Amino acid sequence: SSPRFPDSVFIFGDIVEGLFQPVGTCFAVSPQYLLTVQHNMQSNCRGGYGIAPYASRIAGAVVVPQGFPRPVRVRFFNRAMDYAVLELCDNCFDLVPIPISLEVVEIGMNLRVYHCPVDTFNDEHVEDLKTARPTAHHVACNVGLYGGSSGGPFISRRGGAIGMHVESVSNGRDIDTTAIASMPAVSDAIEIVSETVNSHANGHASFSRALLFRTCPKLIDALQQLGIV
């Protein structure tokens, strides 16, 4: 669980025949709603998902605290922009929201990401990052993350979530923020591993990309209708 947001950042996963199968990360944006990435959904199903604050593996089985996983359903999602809004299916407890921030992201900003790697539950899941040049909808950061980190919030110094982790990228070596910013087209210069990163929890990538919330007007409109932003 997150040391700063222990009641806000959760493991997101499938519930199959009563068993919890961790997939990625999600975080609360209101007492009832959470955000994650759409590719954490294993299908287009709206239900069959759950959240847990932490977990451990015992004899190969995933064990979560008593009372978890709590069931959630997908309120809506956008495959192209890779986000999904989740809703708690019960009112047994209130989530502690992380405020959404629409601040402008610039080169060299210091951010912190909270995430839940699927094979290292008990690690401290916090990384300090520095941003490269933002693109139309994303920003790259100088630290790669592990499988299961997708959906983790990127927090600015002001304490708000400016975006969330959508993919880890690797070119087989460490590169710094300056190198990322100088690339004319990051996607053309390196191998994108967003499709496989969740299944390779121990394959640490060179840097990460976050979807910027301020570039997603449909998401912001939907959150406003729910009284969140």
N, C-alpha and C positions, 0 to 999 in steps of 0.2 A: 504494500500500500504506500501511497505517497506520504512523505513526512510532513508536507505542508498542507496537503489536501486529502487527508485520510478518508473523509466522507464524501469526496467529490470525484475521485478517479477510481475506476473500477475495471476489472477484467470483464470483457464481453465474450460470450460464447454461445454455442448451440446447446440445447437440452434435448438429448436423444435417449429415449426409453428411460427417462429419469436421471440420466447421467449428464454431468456438465462437461462440455468439451471446449476449453478455452480457444479463442480465435485471435482476439486483439484487445484493444483498449477503448474505453468510452469515458466520458466525463459529464458531470451534471451541469446543466445551464439553468435549471430551476428546481424547485422541490419535487417536481414530477417528471421532468424531461431531461434527456441526455443527448449528446451528439457522439457519433462515431463515423467512420468512413463506410461508404456503401460496399466496398469490396470485402469488408468483414462479414457481410451477409453471404452465406454459402449458397444461397439461392435467392429467388425473388419472393420467398415466403415472408409474410408480415409477422408471423409468430414463430414460436419454437425457440426463442432466445432467452438468455438470462444474464444476470450480472452478479459478481461477487467481489468483495473488497480485497481479498487475497486468497491464496490457495497454496497447496503443497502437493507433492507427489509421493505417495506411499505405495510401494510395490507396484509401481506403474500406473496407479489410479490417482485421479485428481480429487483431492479432498478440500472442501471449502468449509467456512464456519457454519455453525448451526443456524438454520433459518435461511441459508443461501444454497443455490442461487435464487435470487428474486426474479420472477418472470418479467420480461419486457416485450413490447410489441413495437414494430416499426410504424410510426405515424406517417411518415413520407420519406422518400429518398430521391436522389438525383444521381443517376449512373454516370452521366457525362462529367459532372463536377466532383463526383465521388464523396458524397456526404449522405448521412441518414439521421433522422431525428427519431429517437426512441422514447417510449412512454412507459412508465411503470404500470404494471397490470393490477397492482393492489396499493393500498394506502397504509401498509404496515410501518413504514418509516419514511421520513422526509430526507431527500437528498440535500446536500449543502452545495449550492450552485457556485460556479466560477463565472464571474461576469464576462460577457462578450465585449471585446474591445475592437473598435473600428479605427483605431489610430493608424496613421500612415507608417509603413515599415520602410526603413532606409538601410543602406549599407552600413555594416558595422554595429547594428543594434545588438545588445545583449539580451538573450532570451533564455528561458529555462523550460524544458519539456519534462512532463511527468508521464510515465508509460509503464506498461506491464508486460515485459517479455514472457512469452508463454512457457519457456523452459527454465527460467531463472526467477521464479516468483518471489523468492525471499531476498533478492538483491535490493539495494536502494535504487529505485527506478527514477532517478533524477539526472538530467544532463544539462550542463550549461553550454549554450551555443552562441555563435556570432553569425549574423546574417550576411549573405552576399547580396548582389543586386536583385531586387524583386522583378519578376516577370508579370505578365498580365494577371495571373491568378495565383501564383505561387512565389515562395521565396526559398532559396537553398540555404542550408546552414552547414557549418564546418565540422559537424560531428555526425557520424552514422549511428543508426540505432539497430536493434535486434528484431527478429521476427516476433510479432505480437504487439509491436509498438504502434502500429497504425491506429489512428484515432486518438492518440495522446495529445493533450492541449499544449500549445506553445504559449508561455506566459511572459508578458513584458514586465519591465520594472515597475510599471504602474499597477500590476496585479491582475490585469485582464487577459483573457485568451484572445490572441490576435489571429490564431489559426490552429490547425491540427495536422499532425503527421500523416502524410499520405503515401510516402514511399521512401525507401532507402536506395541509394545509388552507389555503385562501385566501379572504379576503373582499375582495381587491383593494386592500388597504392594510396597512401595518404596524400590528400591535397588540402591546401589551406583556403581561406576565404578569398584571398586575392586571386588565386588561380581560378576559383569558381566564377568570380565576377568577370574575369577577362575572357571567359569562353563565349564565343558568339552564339552558340546553340548547345546548351548542355546535353540535350537529348541526342544530338548528333555526335557528340564527342565521347560518350561513355555508354556503358551497358545499363539499361534500365532493368531493375530486378524487382519491380513492385509486384509482379505476378507470383514470384517465388519466395519473397522475403519471409512470409509468414511460416513457411515450411522449413526454413533454415535458420533456426533461432540462434545458432552459434556462429553464423557467418556475418561478422560485423562489417558493415559497409563503410565507404569512405565519407559520405555525407548524406544528409537527409533533406527532404523537401516538405514544406508545409503548405496546405491550402489556406489562403488568406480570406478571412470572413468578409472583409470589407469589399471584396471583389465578387461576392455572391449575393446579388440583390434579391433573388428569389428566396434564398435561405433567410435573409434578414427580414423580408416581408412575412414569411411564414412564422418566424419567431416573434415578430411584432404582433401578429394575430393571436398568438398564444400568450401574449403579455410578457414576453421574456426580454426583449430588447427595447 
